[in-house]
């Protein structure tokens, strides 16, 4: 359980770097989902970029 919890906490920490996701300003759910998807994509892209360098 400890390893899984660490991964989830780290993911939330990375997503809170995006200010619009730290506090939900969007009233429409589809816009919020789009911002979460974009943030997850950026986090993954940065991780891949780091491992390739």
C-alpha positions as a Markdown table, in Angstrom:
| # | Residue | x | y | z |
|---|---|---|---|---|
| 1 | Unk | 0.0 | 0.0 | 0.0 |
| 2 | Unk | 2.9 | 2.4 | 0.7 |
| 3 | Unk | 4.2 | 2.4 | -2.9 |
| 4 | Unk | 0.7 | 3.0 | -4.4 |
| 5 | Unk | 0.0 | 5.8 | -2.0 |
| 6 | Unk | 3.3 | 7.5 | -2.9 |
| 7 | Unk | 2.5 | 7.4 | -6.6 |
| 8 | Unk | -0.9 | 8.9 | -6.1 |
| 9 | Unk | 0.4 | 11.7 | -3.8 |
| 10 | Unk | 3.1 | 12.5 | -6.2 |
| 11 | Unk | 0.6 | 12.7 | -9.0 |
| 12 | Unk | -1.6 | 15.1 | -7.1 |
| 13 | Unk | 1.5 | 17.2 | -6.2 |
| 14 | Unk | 2.4 | 17.5 | -9.9 |
| 15 | Unk | -1.1 | 18.4 | -10.9 |
| 16 | Unk | -1.3 | 21.2 | -8.2 |
| 17 | Unk | 1.5 | 23.0 | -10.0 |
| 18 | Unk | -1.2 | 24.0 | -12.5 |
| 19 | Unk | -3.0 | 26.9 | -10.8 |
| 20 | Unk | -6.3 | 26.4 | -12.5 |
| 21 | Unk | -6.4 | 22.9 | -11.2 |
| 22 | Unk | -5.4 | 23.7 | -7.6 |
| 23 | Unk | -8.6 | 25.5 | -7.2 |
| 24 | Unk | -11.4 | 24.6 | -9.5 |
| 25 | Unk | -12.5 | 27.8 | -11.2 |
| 26 | Unk | -14.2 | 26.1 | -14.2 |
| 27 | Unk | -17.9 | 25.7 | -13.7 |
| 28 | Unk | -18.3 | 23.3 | -16.7 |
| 29 | Unk | -17.2 | 19.8 | -16.1 |
| 30 | Unk | -16.0 | 19.3 | -19.7 |
| 31 | Unk | -13.6 | 22.2 | -19.5 |
| 32 | Unk | -12.2 | 21.0 | -16.2 |
| 33 | Unk | -11.8 | 17.5 | -17.6 |
| 34 | Unk | -10.0 | 19.0 | -20.6 |
| 35 | Unk | -7.6 | 20.9 | -18.3 |
| 36 | Unk | -6.9 | 17.8 | -16.3 |
| 37 | Unk | -6.1 | 15.8 | -19.4 |
| 38 | Unk | -3.9 | 18.6 | -20.7 |
| 39 | Unk | -2.0 | 18.8 | -17.4 |
| 40 | Unk | -1.5 | 15.0 | -17.3 |
| 41 | Unk | -0.2 | 15.1 | -20.9 |
| 42 | Unk | 2.3 | 17.8 | -20.0 |
| 43 | Unk | 3.4 | 15.9 | -16.9 |
| 44 | Unk | 4.0 | 12.8 | -18.9 |
| 45 | Unk | 5.8 | 14.7 | -21.7 |
| 46 | Unk | 8.1 | 16.3 | -19.2 |
| 47 | Unk | 8.9 | 13.0 | -17.6 |
| 48 | Unk | 9.7 | 11.4 | -21.0 |
| 49 | Unk | 11.8 | 14.4 | -22.0 |
| 50 | Unk | 13.8 | 14.0 | -18.8 |
| 51 | Unk | 14.5 | 10.3 | -19.3 |
| 52 | Unk | 15.6 | 10.8 | -22.9 |
| 53 | Unk | 18.1 | 13.6 | -22.0 |
